């Protein structure tokens, strides 16, 4: 918050001049701060998946409604963040990422990005993919409202993660990561929240991606932490912080990028731009029977486990934002 910014063409340029009212803005925002809780998570899922539903360029008005809802939820009148639109075009249509920033106290130029995509595939209301990631993003933003940390934290909601834009030049997170690189920003870590709300204790509920035979547990009751070689330290730090705060099993580490699923979200975009990034996921299609289907609805989500997951992710953000 409190940083002057302006939009130019596709990208925005940021100055580091302090807003003289930053302190009072933080005080006001802190009035809306609230710990992570399942009621907020469930309410966000209902808005995204029931009231809005499908969110993609095939239904542009619903994609726009989602962006407006995010801007309103994060903005000065609610959680108190200065929200920046990051616009670009895809197939001749205007789309945008939505970014809220909490400037750091001591290391303002060092940036931690917490990101989740808000679009869905056609035909799916996307409660788990990726309503859970967006709900987590908003809950984290609410938990930090008005509470500046050592480093700057950016809460970024990306569009166009799903096909047909996945890993193309019109993928929202790739457009954004490249813009950050062009501005020579010091992004120290990116945490990608991707499909994090489905768990199963049934034997055989976890499918194994090709190339990882015998390495994954057979029960789908864990969260996976996925990084590339350049992000090894980040994966280790994230797992350690998560395990200190959440009672959910974890699995993961550094994997070859050619293993199916390893690069299947917005963390991949930050890898392409040379930034360290880790994906946190319930493994999506390797576990979730409603993946990309009309049945991906809020009733499939384990809100108690999702709450525990987001508490663990907050511990990661705490650790990375305050080295």
C-alpha positions as CSV (number, residue, x, y, z in Angstrom):
1,X,0.0,0.0,0.0
2,X,0.9,3.6,-0.2
3,X,3.1,3.3,-3.3
4,X,2.3,5.5,-6.3
5,X,1.8,3.5,-9.5
6,X,0.5,4.1,-13.0
7,X,-0.5,1.9,-15.9
8,X,1.3,2.4,-19.2
9,X,0.2,0.3,-22.1
10,X,0.3,-3.4,-21.0
11,X,2.4,-2.9,-18.0
12,X,2.6,-0.6,-15.0
13,X,5.8,1.2,-13.7
14,X,6.2,1.6,-10.0
15,X,8.0,4.3,-8.1
16,X,9.3,3.8,-4.6
17,X,8.3,7.3,-3.3
18,X,6.5,6.9,0.0
19,X,2.9,8.0,0.4
20,X,2.9,10.5,3.3
21,X,-0.4,8.9,4.4
22,X,0.9,5.3,4.3
23,X,0.9,4.9,8.1
24,X,-2.7,6.0,8.5
25,X,-3.7,3.8,5.6
26,X,-2.2,0.9,7.4
27,X,-4.0,1.8,10.6
28,X,-7.3,1.9,8.8
29,X,-6.7,-1.4,7.0
30,X,-5.8,-3.1,10.2
31,X,-9.4,-2.6,11.4
32,X,-10.4,-5.2,8.8
33,X,-7.7,-7.7,9.6
34,X,-9.0,-11.1,10.5
35,X,-7.3,-14.5,11.1
36,X,-7.6,-17.3,8.5
37,X,-10.9,-19.0,9.1
38,X,-13.1,-21.5,7.2
39,X,-16.1,-19.2,7.1
40,X,-14.3,-16.7,5.0
41,X,-12.9,-19.4,2.8
42,X,-16.3,-21.0,2.3
43,X,-17.9,-17.6,1.5
44,X,-15.3,-16.9,-1.2
45,X,-15.8,-20.3,-2.7
46,X,-19.6,-19.7,-2.9
47,X,-19.1,-16.3,-4.7
48,X,-16.6,-17.7,-7.2
49,X,-18.2,-21.1,-8.0
50,X,-21.9,-20.6,-7.3
51,X,-22.7,-16.9,-7.9
52,X,-20.1,-16.3,-10.7
53,X,-19.4,-19.9,-12.0
54,X,-17.3,-20.4,-15.1
55,X,-14.6,-17.8,-15.4
56,X,-12.9,-17.6,-18.9
57,X,-12.9,-15.6,-22.1
58,X,-15.7,-17.7,-23.5
59,X,-17.8,-16.0,-20.9
60,X,-16.0,-12.6,-20.7
61,X,-18.7,-11.0,-18.5
62,X,-18.1,-13.6,-15.8
63,X,-14.3,-13.2,-16.0
64,X,-14.8,-9.4,-15.6
65,X,-17.1,-9.9,-12.7
66,X,-14.4,-11.9,-11.0
67,X,-11.8,-9.3,-11.5
68,X,-14.1,-6.6,-10.2
69,X,-15.0,-8.7,-7.1
70,X,-11.3,-9.2,-6.4
71,X,-10.5,-5.5,-6.8
72,X,-13.4,-4.6,-4.5
73,X,-12.5,-7.3,-1.9
74,X,-8.8,-6.3,-1.7
75,X,-9.2,-2.5,-2.2
76,X,-9.1,0.5,0.1
77,X,-12.8,0.3,1.0
78,X,-12.5,-3.3,2.3
79,X,-9.0,-4.8,3.1
80,X,-7.3,-1.5,2.5
81,X,-4.8,-2.4,-0.2
82,X,-3.8,-0.2,-3.1
83,X,-4.9,-2.5,-6.0
84,X,-3.1,-2.4,-9.3
85,X,-4.7,-3.6,-12.6
86,X,-2.2,-5.3,-14.9
87,X,-4.0,-5.2,-18.3
88,X,-3.1,-7.0,-21.5
89,X,-4.9,-8.5,-24.5
90,X,-5.6,-12.1,-25.4
91,X,-7.2,-12.8,-28.8
92,X,-8.1,-9.2,-29.1
93,X,-9.9,-9.0,-25.8
94,X,-8.9,-7.0,-22.8
95,X,-8.1,-9.0,-19.7
96,X,-6.1,-8.3,-16.5
97,X,-4.3,-9.6,-13.5
98,X,-5.2,-8.0,-10.2
99,X,-2.4,-7.2,-7.8
100,X,-2.5,-5.9,-4.2
101,X,0.7,-4.9,-2.4
102,X,1.8,-4.6,1.2
103,X,5.1,-2.6,1.1
104,X,7.8,-3.9,3.4
105,X,9.2,-2.1,6.4
106,X,13.0,-2.7,6.1
107,X,13.4,-4.5,2.7
108,X,10.8,-2.7,0.6
109,X,12.6,-3.6,-2.7
110,X,12.6,-7.3,-1.9
111,X,9.3,-8.8,-3.1
112,X,7.4,-12.0,-2.1
113,X,4.7,-12.8,-4.6
114,X,1.8,-15.0,-3.5
115,X,-0.3,-15.9,-6.5
116,X,-3.3,-17.9,-7.7
117,X,-5.2,-18.0,-11.0
118,X,-8.8,-17.0,-11.0
119,X,-9.9,-18.4,-14.3
120,X,-11.5,-21.8,-15.0
121,X,-11.8,-24.1,-17.9
122,X,-15.1,-24.0,-19.9
123,X,-17.8,-26.1,-18.4
124,X,-16.5,-26.0,-14.8
125,X,-17.4,-23.7,-11.9
126,X,-13.8,-24.3,-10.6
127,X,-14.3,-24.6,-6.8
128,X,-11.1,-26.5,-6.3
129,X,-9.4,-25.4,-9.5
130,X,-8.8,-22.7,-8.6
131,X,-11.4,-21.3,-6.3
132,X,-9.5,-22.7,-3.3
133,X,-6.3,-20.9,-4.4
134,X,-8.1,-17.6,-4.8
135,X,-10.0,-18.0,-1.5
136,X,-6.7,-18.7,0.2
137,X,-5.1,-15.6,-1.4
138,X,-7.9,-13.4,-0.1
139,X,-7.7,-15.0,3.4
140,X,-4.0,-14.4,3.5
141,X,-4.5,-10.8,2.3
142,X,-7.1,-10.3,5.1
143,X,-4.7,-11.8,7.7
144,X,-2.0,-9.3,6.8
145,X,-4.3,-6.2,6.3
146,X,-2.5,-3.2,7.7
147,X,0.4,-5.3,9.1
148,X,3.6,-4.5,7.1
149,X,6.3,-7.2,7.2
150,X,10.0,-6.9,6.6
151,X,9.7,-7.6,2.8
152,X,7.1,-6.4,0.4
153,X,4.3,-8.9,-0.1
154,X,2.3,-8.9,-3.4
155,X,-1.0,-10.8,-3.6
156,X,-1.5,-11.5,-7.3
157,X,-4.6,-13.0,-8.9
158,X,-3.8,-14.1,-12.5
159,X,-6.0,-14.7,-15.4
160,X,-5.6,-17.1,-18.4
161,X,-3.8,-19.9,-16.7
162,X,-6.1,-22.5,-18.2
163,X,-6.2,-23.7,-21.8
164,X,-6.0,-22.4,-24.5
165,X,-3.6,-19.8,-22.9
166,X,-1.7,-22.2,-20.7
167,X,2.1,-21.7,-21.3
168,X,1.5,-19.2,-24.1
169,X,2.3,-15.6,-24.4
170,X,-1.2,-14.7,-23.3
171,X,-1.0,-16.6,-20.0
172,X,-1.6,-13.9,-17.3
173,X,1.2,-14.9,-15.0
174,X,3.7,-15.1,-17.8
175,X,2.9,-11.6,-19.0
176,X,3.2,-10.5,-15.4
177,X,6.5,-12.3,-14.6
178,X,8.1,-11.0,-17.8
179,X,7.0,-7.4,-16.8
180,X,8.6,-7.8,-13.4
181,X,11.8,-9.0,-15.0
182,X,11.7,-6.0,-17.5
183,X,11.4,-3.7,-14.5
184,X,14.4,-5.5,-12.9
185,X,12.3,-6.1,-9.7
186,X,13.9,-8.2,-7.0
187,X,11.4,-11.0,-6.6
188,X,12.9,-13.2,-3.9
189,X,10.2,-15.9,-4.1
190,X,6.8,-16.7,-5.7
191,X,4.3,-19.0,-3.9
192,X,1.8,-20.5,-6.3
193,X,-1.5,-21.7,-4.8
194,X,-3.0,-24.3,-7.1
195,X,-6.0,-26.5,-6.4
196,X,-5.5,-27.0,-2.6
197,X,-8.8,-28.2,-1.2
198,X,-9.4,-32.0,-1.8
199,X,-8.0,-34.7,0.5
200,X,-8.8,-38.4,0.8
201,X,-7.8,-41.1,3.3
202,X,-8.8,-43.9,0.9
203,X,-6.1,-46.4,-0.2
204,X,-5.2,-45.8,-3.8
205,X,-6.8,-42.4,-4.0
206,X,-3.5,-40.9,-5.1
207,X,-2.4,-41.4,-8.7
208,X,1.2,-41.3,-9.6
209,X,2.5,-39.1,-12.4
210,X,4.7,-40.8,-15.0
211,X,8.3,-40.6,-13.9
212,X,7.6,-40.6,-10.2
213,X,6.6,-44.3,-9.8
214,X,6.8,-45.4,-6.2
215,X,7.7,-42.0,-4.9
216,X,4.2,-40.6,-4.0
217,X,2.1,-41.9,-1.1
218,X,-0.9,-44.0,-2.1
219,X,-3.4,-41.9,0.0
220,X,-4.3,-38.5,-1.3
221,X,-4.1,-36.9,2.2
222,X,-1.1,-34.7,1.7
223,X,0.0,-31.4,0.0
224,X,2.7,-31.4,-2.6
225,X,5.4,-28.8,-2.8
226,X,6.9,-28.6,-6.3
227,X,10.0,-26.7,-7.4
228,X,12.8,-26.7,-10.0
229,X,16.5,-26.9,-9.3
230,X,16.8,-23.1,-9.0
231,X,14.1,-23.1,-6.4
232,X,15.5,-25.9,-4.2
233,X,16.1,-23.6,-1.1
234,X,12.6,-22.2,-1.5
235,X,10.9,-25.6,-1.5
236,X,12.8,-26.7,1.6
237,X,12.1,-23.4,3.4
238,X,8.4,-23.6,2.5
239,X,8.0,-27.2,3.6
240,X,9.7,-26.5,6.9
241,X,7.6,-23.5,7.7
242,X,4.4,-25.3,6.7
243,X,5.2,-28.3,8.8
244,X,5.8,-26.1,11.9
245,X,2.2,-24.7,11.7
246,X,-0.1,-27.2,10.0
247,X,-1.0,-30.8,10.8
248,X,-1.2,-32.0,7.1
249,X,1.4,-34.3,5.6
250,X,3.6,-32.9,2.9
251,X,5.5,-34.4,0.0
252,X,7.7,-32.8,-2.6
253,X,10.9,-31.3,-3.6
254,X,12.8,-30.6,-6.8
255,X,11.7,-32.5,-9.9
256,X,12.7,-32.5,-13.5
257,X,10.5,-30.1,-15.4
258,X,9.6,-32.7,-18.0
259,X,7.7,-34.8,-15.4
260,X,4.0,-34.3,-16.2
261,X,2.4,-31.8,-13.7
262,X,5.6,-30.2,-12.5
263,X,5.2,-27.0,-14.4
264,X,1.4,-27.0,-14.6
265,X,0.6,-23.7,-13.0
266,X,1.7,-20.1,-12.6
267,X,5.0,-20.9,-10.9
268,X,6.2,-22.1,-14.3
269,X,5.9,-18.5,-15.6
270,X,8.2,-17.2,-12.8
271,X,10.7,-20.0,-13.6
272,X,10.7,-18.7,-17.2
273,X,11.5,-15.2,-16.0
274,X,14.3,-16.5,-13.8
275,X,12.6,-16.2,-10.4
276,X,12.4,-18.9,-7.7
277,X,8.9,-20.3,-7.3
278,X,7.2,-23.1,-5.6
279,X,3.8,-24.6,-6.3
280,X,1.6,-25.8,-3.4
281,X,-1.1,-28.2,-4.6
282,X,-3.3,-31.2,-3.7
283,X,-2.0,-32.6,-7.1
284,X,-5.3,-31.8,-8.9
285,X,-6.0,-34.4,-11.6
286,X,-3.8,-37.0,-9.9
287,X,-6.3,-37.1,-7.0
288,X,-9.4,-35.0,-7.6
289,X,-12.2,-36.9,-9.4
290,X,-14.0,-33.7,-10.3
291,X,-11.0,-32.0,-12.0
292,X,-12.1,-29.7,-14.9
293,X,-15.7,-31.1,-14.6
294,X,-19.1,-29.4,-14.0
295,X,-19.0,-31.2,-10.6
296,X,-16.1,-29.2,-9.3
297,X,-18.4,-27.5,-6.8
298,X,-17.9,-26.1,-3.2
299,X,-19.4,-29.2,-1.5
300,X,-16.4,-31.2,-2.7
301,X,-14.0,-29.1,-0.6
302,X,-12.8,-30.1,2.8
303,X,-13.1,-26.6,4.5
304,X,-11.4,-27.8,7.7
305,X,-8.4,-29.1,5.8
306,X,-8.4,-26.0,3.6
307,X,-8.3,-23.8,6.7
308,X,-5.4,-25.8,8.1
309,X,-3.6,-25.5,4.8
310,X,-4.0,-21.8,4.6
311,X,-2.7,-21.4,8.2
312,X,0.3,-23.4,7.1
313,X,0.8,-21.2,4.1
314,X,0.6,-18.1,6.3
315,X,3.5,-19.6,8.3
316,X,5.5,-19.8,5.0
317,X,4.7,-16.2,4.2
318,X,5.7,-15.1,7.7
319,X,9.1,-16.8,7.4
320,X,9.9,-15.6,3.9
321,X,8.7,-12.0,4.5
322,X,10.8,-11.7,7.6
323,X,14.2,-13.3,6.9
